Amino acid sequence: MTSSIKRVSIPKNGVDYRGKVVLAPMVRSGELPSRLLALHYGADLVWGPETIDKSMIGTAKRPNPKSSTIDYTRTPSNSSKALGFAARESHIYRLHPVRESKRLIFQIGTSSPSTAVEAAKLIAPHVAGIDVNAGCPKSFSTSGGMGAALLQKPDHLALILSALVKEVGDVFEIGISVKIRLLETAVKTEALVRKLCGTGITGLTIHCRTTPMRPRERAIRDQLRMITDICRSEGVASVMNGDVKNKDEALQLMREFGADGAMIATAAEANPSSFRTSEEGGLLPWREVVHEYIKTALEVDNKWGNTKFTLGQLTPGKSEVYRKITGSKSYIEVCEALELEQLYGRAREVDERLGLIQRLDDTAVGRAKNKNKSAQAASGRLSAERPMEVETRRLLSERGVDPFIVTV
């Protein structure tokens, strides 16, 4: 008689993390075009950037016909309006319901079961899962009791996960998961993992570093087998994260440590074609990836600031075109720098929609005005100086000195 393997059931609208190589959640590098590009190159799932629950609460959900996206936006505060600032909406989150939603995991930053549930309900109909960030070591997260701060309050973290499972996962039929870091000892890590696996989550990601460790420090995998064994015994999918360079290595590490899935982070930030196996051709040249990224960013009207940042990550710093790209102020400028003539038309349209053309025009006008003011000021100085020269001559003449023979 064979014993069946325990497995937490995957909800109808959710997704199983088993056998998946996925894009890790990354601030700025995990926005919509980066996620779509990762999927294009072979990522099985994509995590969006951590989004704080309170920033989602109160947003307006707007279908965007131009980019075929769903945008969660927020209008300026009353204080901004009182000061006379333009009432320009800020985008909190953007997703593509056709190209990614069935493979998108929304990562939430939270310290409260109630606000986590309130925020998650807003986006739950459009994603395959909600993931709680319990591993971010940055002060902006931990100071608010979020991220890695939750590792020191395992009971409270378990309450957050249980609330999300009951009030969001069960209601919208999607999975709830959590991403954690290693604790100070293997004993503490084991106790934490067992507690979290008992909340009804479908997946657990372990970032193989402790909270104080920085990305440049090598990942620690000593506890990984223990963690994956616990998850398997509890029927929860385990995903490993930390120093995974490409899909081939991800699959090899999954076999070696018994992980159900693996995340690629910084390697995908530098070149998302890292999701291609060697059989599929492996890494593509950076110019080809940059071309595809710009095309994708234009398709979804991505914010220029984020596009420029991402291009800085994708382009080798020593390349001749790097300085041109980082100095660009619009899509058309970067397309011209890369000689992507086939994208010129679309670039101009998006620049106009994003207000980049007007900003460039305003900058040019401002420079012209400053130049004119400088010219006027210089002219004024010259005009002021000339009477003094005349006065000087008059005074010299009055003293009986010929001004034309004065030497210095």
C-alpha positions as CSV (number, residue, x, y, z in Angstrom):
1,M,0.0,0.0,0.0
2,T,1.5,3.3,-1.1
3,S,1.0,6.5,1.0
4,S,-0.3,9.5,-0.9
5,I,1.8,12.7,-0.8
6,K,0.1,15.5,1.1
7,R,-0.7,18.5,-1.0
8,V,-2.6,21.7,-0.3
9,S,-5.2,22.0,-3.0
10,I,-4.7,24.7,-5.6
11,P,-7.8,27.0,-5.9
12,K,-9.6,27.1,-9.2
13,N,-8.2,30.6,-10.2
14,G,-4.8,30.0,-8.6
15,V,-1.6,28.5,-9.9
16,D,0.7,25.7,-8.6
17,Y,4.2,26.9,-8.0
18,R,5.6,23.4,-8.6
19,G,7.9,23.0,-11.5
20,K,8.1,26.7,-12.1
21,V,11.0,29.1,-12.7
22,V,9.7,32.6,-11.9
23,L,10.6,36.3,-11.9
24,A,11.3,37.5,-8.4
25,P,9.6,40.6,-6.9
26,M,11.8,43.6,-7.5
27,V,11.1,47.3,-6.9
28,R,11.3,49.2,-10.2
29,S,12.6,46.2,-12.1
30,G,9.3,44.4,-11.6
31,E,7.0,46.8,-13.4
32,L,4.7,45.7,-16.2
33,P,7.0,45.8,-19.2
34,S,9.7,43.9,-17.3
35,R,7.2,41.2,-16.3
36,L,5.9,40.9,-19.8
37,L,9.5,40.6,-21.2
38,A,10.3,37.8,-18.6
39,L,7.2,35.9,-19.7
40,H,8.2,36.4,-23.3
41,Y,11.6,34.8,-22.7
42,G,10.2,31.8,-20.8
43,A,9.4,32.7,-17.2
44,D,6.5,30.5,-15.9
45,L,5.2,33.1,-13.4
46,V,6.0,36.7,-12.5
47,W,5.9,38.5,-9.2
48,G,5.1,42.2,-9.2
49,P,7.0,44.6,-7.1
50,E,6.1,44.9,-3.4
51,T,3.1,47.2,-3.1
52,I,2.2,48.5,0.3
53,D,-1.4,47.7,1.3
54,K,-2.2,51.3,2.4
55,S,-1.1,52.7,-0.9
56,M,-3.6,50.4,-2.7
57,I,-6.5,51.2,-0.4
58,G,-8.5,54.1,-1.8
59,T,-7.2,53.8,-5.4
60,A,-9.5,53.9,-8.4
61,K,-9.4,51.0,-10.8
62,R,-9.5,52.2,-14.4
63,P,-9.4,50.2,-17.6
64,N,-6.9,51.9,-20.0
65,P,-8.0,51.4,-23.6
66,K,-4.8,52.9,-25.0
67,S,-2.5,50.3,-23.3
68,S,-5.2,47.5,-22.8
69,T,-4.2,47.5,-19.1
70,I,-6.0,47.9,-15.8
71,D,-4.6,50.8,-13.8
72,Y,-4.9,51.5,-10.1
73,T,-4.5,55.2,-9.7
74,R,-4.6,57.8,-6.9
75,T,-5.5,61.5,-7.2
76,P,-3.4,64.2,-5.4
77,S,-4.2,65.1,-1.9
78,N,-6.3,68.2,-1.1
79,S,-3.2,69.9,0.2
80,S,-1.6,69.6,-3.2
81,K,-4.6,71.1,-4.8
82,A,-4.7,74.0,-2.3
83,L,-1.1,74.8,-3.2
84,G,-2.1,75.0,-6.9
85,F,-0.3,71.9,-8.1
86,A,-1.7,70.2,-11.2
87,A,-4.1,67.4,-10.4
88,R,-2.1,64.6,-12.1
89,E,-3.1,61.1,-11.1
90,S,-0.3,58.8,-9.9
91,H,-0.2,55.2,-10.9
92,I,0.1,52.8,-8.0
93,Y,-0.2,49.5,-10.0
94,R,-0.7,48.5,-13.6
95,L,-1.4,45.0,-14.9
96,H,-2.3,43.4,-18.3
97,P,-5.4,41.3,-17.9
98,V,-4.7,39.3,-21.1
99,R,-0.9,38.9,-21.3
100,E,-0.1,38.2,-17.6
101,S,-2.9,38.0,-15.1
102,K,-3.2,34.2,-15.0
103,R,0.6,34.1,-14.3
104,L,0.9,37.2,-12.1
105,I,1.4,37.1,-8.3
106,F,0.7,40.3,-6.5
107,Q,3.2,40.9,-3.7
108,I,1.8,42.9,-0.8
109,G,3.7,44.8,2.0
110,T,1.7,44.8,5.2
111,S,1.8,44.6,8.9
112,S,-2.0,44.2,9.6
113,P,-4.4,41.4,8.8
114,S,-7.3,43.9,8.2
115,T,-5.5,46.3,5.8
116,A,-3.9,43.3,4.0
117,V,-7.3,41.8,3.3
118,E,-8.8,45.2,2.3
119,A,-6.0,45.9,-0.2
120,A,-5.8,42.3,-1.6
121,K,-9.6,42.3,-2.3
122,L,-9.1,45.1,-4.8
123,I,-6.7,43.2,-7.0
124,A,-7.6,39.6,-6.3
125,P,-10.0,39.2,-9.3
126,H,-7.1,40.0,-11.7
127,V,-4.2,37.9,-10.4
128,A,-3.3,34.3,-9.8
129,G,-2.2,34.8,-6.2
130,I,-1.3,37.1,-3.3
131,D,2.1,36.9,-1.8
132,V,3.1,38.5,1.5
133,N,6.5,40.1,1.7
134,A,8.1,39.0,5.0
135,G,11.7,39.3,3.8
136,C,12.5,42.9,2.7
137,P,15.3,44.2,4.9
138,K,15.0,47.8,3.9
139,S,14.2,50.3,6.6
140,F,11.2,51.8,4.8
141,S,9.6,48.4,5.1
142,T,10.8,47.2,8.5
143,S,10.2,50.5,10.2
144,G,6.5,50.1,9.5
145,G,6.5,46.6,10.9
146,M,6.5,45.1,7.4
147,G,8.9,42.9,5.4
148,A,11.6,41.2,7.5
149,A,10.2,42.7,10.7
150,L,7.4,40.2,10.5
151,L,10.0,37.4,10.9
152,Q,10.4,38.5,14.5
153,K,6.6,38.2,15.1
154,P,5.8,34.7,13.6
155,D,2.4,34.6,15.4
156,H,1.4,37.9,13.9
157,L,2.6,36.9,10.4
158,A,0.6,33.7,10.7
159,L,-2.5,35.8,11.6
160,I,-2.0,37.9,8.4
161,L,-1.7,34.8,6.2
162,S,-4.7,33.1,7.8
163,A,-6.8,36.1,7.3
164,L,-5.8,36.4,3.6
165,V,-6.5,32.6,3.1
166,K,-9.9,32.9,4.6
167,E,-11.1,36.3,3.4
168,V,-9.4,36.5,0.0
169,G,-8.0,33.1,-1.1
170,D,-11.2,31.2,-0.4
171,V,-13.5,33.9,-1.7
172,F,-11.7,34.6,-4.9
173,E,-10.3,31.1,-5.3
174,I,-6.7,32.1,-5.6
175,G,-3.6,31.0,-3.7
176,I,-2.0,32.8,-0.8
177,S,1.8,32.5,-0.3
178,V,4.6,34.1,1.6
179,K,8.3,35.0,1.0
180,I,10.7,34.9,4.0
181,R,14.4,34.9,4.8
182,L,16.5,32.6,6.9
183,L,16.5,33.2,10.7
184,E,19.5,33.3,13.0
185,T,19.5,29.5,13.5
186,A,18.2,26.5,11.7
187,V,16.0,25.7,14.8
188,K,14.2,29.1,14.5
189,T,13.8,28.8,10.7
190,E,12.3,25.3,11.1
191,A,9.8,26.5,13.7
192,L,8.8,29.5,11.5
193,V,8.3,27.4,8.4
194,R,6.2,24.8,10.2
195,K,4.0,27.6,11.7
196,L,3.5,29.3,8.3
197,C,2.7,26.1,6.5
198,G,-0.1,25.5,8.9
199,T,-2.0,28.7,7.8
200,G,-3.4,27.3,4.6
201,I,-0.9,28.9,2.2
202,T,-0.2,27.2,-1.1
203,G,3.4,28.3,-1.5
204,L,6.5,29.5,0.5
205,T,9.5,31.2,-1.0
206,I,12.8,31.1,1.0
207,H,15.4,33.8,0.2
208,C,18.6,32.0,1.2
209,R,20.0,35.0,3.1
210,T,19.5,36.3,6.6
211,T,18.0,39.8,7.2
212,P,21.3,41.6,7.7
213,M,22.9,40.1,4.6
214,R,23.2,42.2,1.4
215,P,22.7,41.0,-2.1
216,R,26.5,40.9,-2.8
217,E,26.9,38.3,-0.1
218,R,26.7,34.7,-1.3
219,A,23.4,32.9,-0.6
220,I,23.4,30.3,2.2
221,R,21.8,27.0,1.2
222,D,22.7,24.9,4.3
223,Q,19.0,25.1,5.5
224,L,17.4,24.7,2.1
225,R,16.9,21.0,2.1
226,M,15.4,21.1,5.6
227,I,12.9,23.8,4.5
228,T,11.9,22.0,1.3
229,D,11.3,18.8,3.2
230,I,9.0,20.6,5.7
231,C,7.1,22.2,2.9
232,R,6.7,18.9,1.1
233,S,5.5,17.2,4.3
234,E,2.9,19.9,4.8
235,G,1.8,19.9,1.1
236,V,3.0,23.4,0.5
237,A,5.0,24.3,-2.7
238,S,8.6,25.5,-1.9
239,V,10.4,28.1,-4.0
240,M,14.1,28.9,-3.6
241,N,15.6,32.4,-4.1
242,G,19.1,33.7,-4.0
243,D,22.0,33.7,-6.6
244,V,20.0,31.8,-9.3
245,K,21.7,32.9,-12.5
246,N,19.5,31.4,-15.2
247,K,16.9,28.8,-16.0
248,D,19.3,25.9,-16.5
249,E,20.8,26.6,-13.0
250,A,17.4,27.0,-11.5
251,L,16.3,23.6,-12.7
252,Q,19.5,22.0,-11.5
253,L,19.2,23.6,-8.0
254,M,15.6,22.5,-7.7
255,R,16.7,18.9,-8.3
256,E,19.7,19.2,-5.9
257,F,17.8,20.7,-3.0
258,G,14.3,19.3,-3.6
259,A,12.7,22.7,-4.2
260,D,9.5,22.8,-6.2
261,G,10.4,26.1,-7.9
262,A,13.1,28.8,-8.2
263,M,13.2,32.6,-8.5
264,I,15.5,34.6,-10.7
265,A,16.2,38.1,-9.5
266,T,19.2,40.2,-10.4
267,A,20.3,38.1,-13.3
268,A,16.8,38.7,-14.9
269,E,17.2,42.4,-14.1
270,A,20.4,42.5,-16.1
271,N,19.1,40.3,-18.9
272,P,15.6,38.7,-18.8
273,S,16.5,36.3,-21.5
274,S,18.1,34.4,-18.6
275,F,14.8,32.5,-18.6
276,R,15.8,30.8,-21.9
277,T,17.4,27.4,-21.5
278,S,20.7,26.6,-23.3
279,E,18.6,24.4,-25.6
280,E,16.6,27.5,-26.5
281,G,19.7,29.5,-27.2
282,G,20.5,30.9,-23.7
283,L,21.2,34.6,-23.2
284,L,20.5,37.0,-26.1
285,P,22.7,40.0,-27.0
286,W,21.8,43.0,-24.9
287,R,20.8,45.1,-28.0
288,E,18.2,42.6,-29.0
289,V,16.8,42.5,-25.4
290,V,16.8,46.3,-25.2
291,H,14.9,46.6,-28.5
292,E,12.3,44.1,-27.3
293,Y,12.0,45.9,-23.9
294,I,11.4,49.4,-25.5
295,K,8.8,47.9,-27.8
296,T,7.0,46.3,-24.9
297,A,7.3,49.5,-22.8
298,L,5.7,51.5,-25.6
299,E,2.9,49.0,-26.0
300,V,1.8,49.6,-22.4
301,D,2.6,53.3,-22.1
302,N,5.1,52.6,-19.3
303,K,6.2,55.6,-17.2
304,W,9.3,57.1,-18.7
305,G,11.2,57.3,-15.5
306,N,10.8,53.5,-15.0
307,T,11.7,52.8,-18.6
308,K,14.9,54.9,-18.3
309,F,15.9,53.1,-15.1
310,T,15.4,49.7,-16.6
311,L,17.3,50.5,-19.7
312,G,20.2,51.5,-17.4
313,Q,20.1,48.0,-16.0
314,L,19.9,46.3,-19.4
315,T,22.6,48.3,-21.2
316,P,26.3,47.6,-20.5
317,G,27.8,50.6,-18.7
318,K,30.9,50.5,-21.0
319,S,29.0,50.6,-24.2
320,E,29.1,53.7,-26.3
321,V,25.4,54.1,-26.4
322,Y,25.0,53.9,-22.6
323,R,25.6,57.6,-22.0
324,K,23.1,58.5,-24.7
325,I,20.5,56.3,-23.2
326,T,20.9,57.6,-19.7
327,G,20.9,61.1,-21.0
328,S,17.6,60.7,-22.9
329,K,14.5,62.5,-21.8
330,S,11.9,60.8,-23.9
331,Y,11.1,57.7,-25.8
332,I,11.9,59.3,-29.1
333,E,15.3,60.4,-27.9
334,V,16.2,56.9,-26.8
335,C,14.9,55.3,-30.0
336,E,17.0,57.8,-32.0
337,A,20.1,56.9,-29.8
338,L,19.6,53.2,-30.6
339,E,18.5,53.9,-34.2
340,L,15.2,52.1,-33.8
341,E,13.5,53.8,-36.7
342,Q,10.6,51.4,-36.8
343,L,9.6,52.6,-33.3
344,Y,9.8,56.4,-34.0
345,G,6.1,56.8,-34.8
346,R,4.9,54.9,-31.7
347,A,7.5,56.7,-29.5
348,R,6.2,60.1,-30.5
349,E,2.6,59.0,-29.8
350,V,3.5,57.8,-26.3
351,D,5.7,60.8,-25.6
352,E,2.7,63.0,-26.4
353,R,0.3,61.0,-24.2
354,L,2.8,61.0,-21.3
355,G,3.4,64.8,-21.6
356,L,7.1,64.3,-22.4
357,I,7.0,66.4,-25.6
358,Q,5.4,69.3,-23.7
359,R,8.1,69.0,-21.0
360,L,10.8,69.0,-23.6
361,D,9.2,72.1,-25.3
362,D,9.0,73.8,-21.9
363,T,12.6,73.0,-21.2
364,A,13.6,74.4,-24.6
365,V,11.6,77.6,-24.1
366,G,13.0,77.9,-20.6
367,R,16.6,77.7,-21.9
368,A,15.8,80.2,-24.7
369,K,14.3,82.6,-22.1
370,N,17.4,82.2,-19.8
371,K,19.6,82.8,-22.8
372,N,17.7,85.9,-23.7
373,K,17.8,87.2,-20.2
374,S,21.5,86.7,-20.1
375,A,21.9,88.5,-23.3
376,Q,19.8,91.4,-22.0
377,A,21.7,91.5,-18.8
378,A,25.0,91.6,-20.7
379,S,23.6,94.3,-23.0
380,G,22.5,96.3,-19.9
381,R,26.0,96.0,-18.4
382,L,27.6,97.2,-21.6
383,S,25.2,100.1,-21.7
384,A,25.9,101.0,-18.1
385,E,29.7,100.8,-18.7
386,R,29.8,103.1,-21.8
387,P,28.7,106.3,-20.0
388,M,31.4,105.7,-17.4
389,E,34.0,105.4,-20.2
390,V,32.7,108.8,-21.5
391,E,32.7,110.2,-18.0
392,T,36.2,108.9,-17.5
393,R,37.4,110.6,-20.7
394,R,35.6,113.8,-19.7
395,L,37.3,113.9,-16.4
396,L,40.7,113.2,-17.8
397,S,40.2,115.9,-20.4
398,E,39.2,118.3,-17.7
399,R,42.4,117.5,-15.9
400,G,44.4,118.4,-19.0
401,V,45.4,114.8,-19.7
402,D,45.1,113.3,-23.2
403,P,43.2,110.1,-22.7
404,F,44.8,108.5,-25.8
405,I,48.3,108.4,-24.3
406,V,47.4,107.0,-20.9
407,T,49.3,103.7,-20.3
408,V,48.7,101.0,-17.7
